[in-house]
Every structure is written in structure tokens, then in C-alpha cells.
């Protein structure tokens, strides 16, 4: 999940993912979240499940951890037997319930992805997906990324033997070099890159938890709509910024200063060249990465 406000918040208002560490109010953001978002990488998710499954997709049970408004939950419901979404934030969970209300093979539950005990028993799922969430588990100032480790351990517990853990995130390099819209506000780009775990770190955590580290895939597709991604004025609109968590990591003063600079770039024609350069990086480095592990 990803979205933003410029206010810091208490743990009681934190997002779907961690419940204890976050930097935006998803109860508010959930209202705008889907306006600029699209599902992507579905073929990678399904392919990862197929590589480990010993039965047809229609028999598989998938956990969508930190399911947000339920977009991926709904998209995957027609491809597998059952999808269970778990979401802590009330606003996001409400939207997910509305979106999936008519899908008989979907269940949405309240829960914290770092501690699923009391919600799910051991060895229940054939696959666990966590999509653009783990940067919300990374508590600023902590060392060793303990909450990401907790989630991976919980994923291992609730997976059946041979089950797949599918983590979609962004690498620090992708945050710094591929996301042109975030790059318009450098403090936001720097802040979000520090919250992203390197691919090698995720693989190490998987192995520590008992997974066999699988492949990873760099995805060039954007999680934003074409209209959002191609509009050079998109970052000037607060509602649009409220669909990407990176922007919340810049102060209001920093945001105003850098948006004023971006306005001047649009006016003098240099914005197009800036975007073109970053788009070349996106084609080379991708915008996100999917890291896969299999429970042994």
C-alpha cells in the first residue's frame, strides 16, 4: 500500500501494514487511493505460484498481506481458488470489503501482518503476497529491520510446505533513479529510498526464516495509471500526491520549495527532458522488484 499526508500520526492511526510504525493516515488516504493506482505484475504472482503448486490454481488459497483497498485481492480472485486479505487500517479495510463484496471466494480480515497468530493457524496458505507494503514495516531509527523479519517469519508459519512468499517492493536504487515524479521532491526520494530493504537483505531474511530463496524480477510497469504517470503536472496536485507514500516524507516547506522549482521547469520546457532521462532509467532498472521464496 502507499499513500500520503504531510502530518505525522500516532500509532493508532497507522496503516494496514505495521499498525505500530507508519507515517500517514490511511483512513483519510483510502478515499483517494484508487484514483491513480492500477494492478500490475499479476503474471509474476501467478507464475510464482505455479512454480511451487502441486495442484491446479483453482485449488490454491492465497493470503494478500496488507491488502489495502483490495485491488490485488479482487484481481487474483478470478485466478485462484480463494483469496484472504488482511488489513489493519479501518479505512482501507472498508474499501476492500466494498470492492470484494460480491466475490464469493474472497475474505477480508483485520490484522497486523507482523503478528498473524490468533487469526491464521500454521500451514494454511499456498501463497502469501505482500505488495508495496514492507517499507511501512521499516521503523526509522531501528536497526536490523526487525518488523520485516517478523513478517517473513509469520509468512513462513502460515504457508504450507512448498508454498510461495511473493514480496513486491522497490529497491533503494529504483527509488533514487527510476521514479521521476518522486524525484521532483528530492527529500521525498531520499526518504523513501532509506525505507526500502535491498534485495539481498530480503533474500537473507527468507533463508533465515527457513525459505529457499527463489528468483527476483525487475518490473518496469508503473503502479500508477497512464494518465498519472504521463502528466508532468501530476505532482502539483495534492490529491495525486496523496496516492504515493514517498511524498509524506518531505516537510510542507520542502514540498512547496521543490514544487515551485518544478513549476519553473514546466514553464521553461526543461521538465520534459528531466522526465525523459528518468524514464530511460525506469526501462533499465525497473520501477519495482518482486522477490520470491519457497517454504521448504
N, C-alpha and C positions, 0 to 999 in steps of 0.2 A: 504494500500500500504506500501511497505517497501523497502528500498534500501539505498545505501550509497556512499559518497565520504568523504575524510578527510578534505575538505575545508569548511569553514564557508561561508555563502552566504547571499546576500541581499534578502529582502522580494520579490523583483520582480522575483526571480528565485525559490521561494518556491514551495512546492509540491502541488499536487492535493487537498489536504485536506483543509488547512487553508488559504493558499495564503499570510498570514502575518507572520506566525511563523513556521519555519522548520529548518532543519539542514543538508540538502543535495540537490544536484542539480538533480532533476528528469529528466530534459531534456537530461542529459547525461546518467543517470542510466537506463532510459527507454530502451536503446539499449540492455542491458544485463538482464533486469529484469525477463523476462520469461524463461531464460535459466535454472533456478533451481527451479522454482515455479510450484506448482500444485494446482488445486482447491480441496477443502475438505469441509466436513460439509454440503454438499448440502441437505442431507436428513433432517438435523435440520432446515435449512431455509424453506424448503418446508413444513415440519411438523408444523412449527410455523405459516405459512400462513394458513394451513388447519384448525388450531385450531380456527381461528377467521373469516375465509372467509364464507360468506353466499351464495357463488356461486362457480361454478367449477374453478379449477386452470386456465383453458384455457381462462377465462374471466378476470383474475386479471392483474393489472398494477403495476409493481414493480419498485421502484427507487433504483438504485445502487449508493449510495453517495460516492464520492471519488473512482470512478470505476477503476482508474489506467489504465492498458493496456487492460481492458475489459474481462479478463478471466472469472470472475464470471458472468458478463453480458451475455457473449456468452453461458456459461454453463446453465444458467437459462432460456435462451430464448426459449428452446425447452420444457419447463415445464409450463410456464405461458403464458398469452395472449400477454403481451408486457413488455419489459424492457427498461427503460430510464436510461442511465448512465450520471452522471455529474462529470466533471473532470476539474480542473483548469489548471494544468500543460500542456503546449503545446505538449511536447514530449510524455507524457503518453497518452494524448488525441489522438494524431496522431496514436499511436499503436492501441488504442481501435477502432478507426474508420476503420483502416485496417483490424483488426480482425473480425469485425462485418459487414463489407461492404455488404455481401451477405445475411444478416439476415434481412428479411423484417419487423420483429416486434421489432427491436432494434433501438433506437435513442440515439446518444451521444451529449451532450450539454456541453458548457463551463460554469463553475460556481463554486462558493465558498460554501461549504456545511454549513457554519455558517450563510449564508445570501442568501437564495434562492428566495427572493422577486424579482419580475421582471422577474423571469424565470418560476416559477410554481405558479399557483393560490392555494387557500385554498382547502383542501379536494379533492386532485386529485388522490392520490395513495392508493392502497390496502395494500401495504407493503413498508417499507423503510429498506434497508440493508446498513450497513456500516461495511466493512470488513478490519480489521487490519489498521485502519486509525486514530482512536481517539487519539493515543499517539502523533500524529503530531499536534493535536489541543492544546495540553497542553504546554503553554508557560512557559519556565523555568523562575523562579523568580516570577511568578504570584501566587496569592492565590485564592482559591475557584474554580479553573478550569473553568473560565468564558466561554472559547470558546467551551468546551464540553457542557456546559449548553445551549449556543446559538444553537448549532447543534440540541440538543434534543428538544428544543422549536420549531425550524424550522421543524423538523420531525413531531412533533405533528400538526403543522399548515397544512402541505401538505398532511397528512394522512386523509383518510375518517374515520368516526366513526367506531370503531371496527377494524381498521387497525393495523398491527403489525409493531413495531420497532424492528429490529434484529441487535444487536451490537455484532460483533465478535472482540475480543481483547485478551490480555493476562493479567493475574493478576500479581501484583508485585512478588508474591511468585513463580509463574511459571517462571518468568524471572530469578529469583535468584537460582532456584533449578532444573529446567527441561531442560534447553537449553544448552546442552553440548558444542555446537560449540561456542556460545557466552561466555560461562564460561571460555574458553581458554584465553580470554582477560578480566580479572575482571573489569577494569574500564568501559568497554562497557556494561557488565551485570548490574553493579551498575547504570550506566547512564540510561539505558532503563527501569529498574525497577522503577526509580523515575518518569518516564513519564507516567506510567500506572496507571489508576484510579482503585481503589478497586471495587469489585463487589457491595458492599453495597453502595458505593458512586454513582455508575451509577443508581442503583435502586432508591436511594433518589432523584436524579435529574429527573428521569422519573416521579415519583409521583408528584414532584413539578410542572412539566410541564403539568400534567393532565392525565398521563398514569396510568393504573393499572399495577403494576409490575407483570410480569409473571415469569416463571421458568428460571433457567440458567443451562447450560450444560457444563461440563468439557470435552474437546475433546483431546484425546491422539494423534490424527493424526498430522503429520507434514505438514506444508505448503510448505516444500521443497521436491524435488524429492528423491526417494530412493537412487539414486546414490550420491546425495549431502549429504544426512543425514548419510550414512554409510561409507563415505570416511573420514578417520581420517586426511587426508592431505588437506581437502577441505578449511580450513580456511587459509592455506598458500597461496592460490591463490587469487590475488586481484579481479579478475573478479567474483569469488564466493562471496567474502565479499561484493561486490557491489550489492548484492541482498538482503541484510539484513541491515536495518537502524541502528541496535544497534552498529555495528562496527564503524559508523561515530562518535560515542560519545567518543571514545578514541583518544587521540592525536597520531600523527605519531610515536612519541618517545615511547609512551606506547605500541602501536601496535607492533612495532619492538621488544621491550624487551620481551613481552609476547609470541610472535610468536617464538622467539629464545628458550624460555623455552619449548614451545610445541614441537619444533623440537627435543629437547633433550629427551622429554618424548616418542616420537615416536621411537627414536633410542634405548632407554634403555628398551622399552617394557611396560612402565607404562601407556601409553596413552590408551591402551585397557581397563585396569582396571578403569581408570577415566571415560571413556565413559560408561562402563557397570553400574557404580554407578549412573550416571546421567540418564541413560535410565530407571533404576528402579524408579527413581523419576518421570520420564515422565509418566510411566504406572500408578503411584499412583495419581499424581497431575494433569496430562494432560499438554498439551502444549498451549492450548488456551481455552477461555471460551466464550460461546455465551449467552448473556443476552437479555431477551425479555420483551417487554412491549406492552400493547394493549391500543389504544386510546379509552377512554370511551365515 
